[in-house]
């Protein structure tokens, strides 16, 4: 899976086995929203990638909090 490393400002390819998925709950004035993201780490740098609910459910990786 391809991530963008903000620290080095380059695209990084990470193996799917090292990618985890997470739901992030954001509270707004009127409701609570759910964001879906993929999380990985390379050389000590955390990498995040926002995704759709469809991609989130289709991915078979480990789910974390």
ZIPESUL-V492070 format. One record per pair of residues at least 24 apart in sequence whose C-alpha atoms are under 6 Angstrom apart, sorted by the first residue. I is the first residue (numbers start at 1). J is the second residue. Records with the same first field share a line. If there is no record, write none. Layout:
I->J / J
This chain:
20->61 / 62 / 63
21->63
22->63 / 64
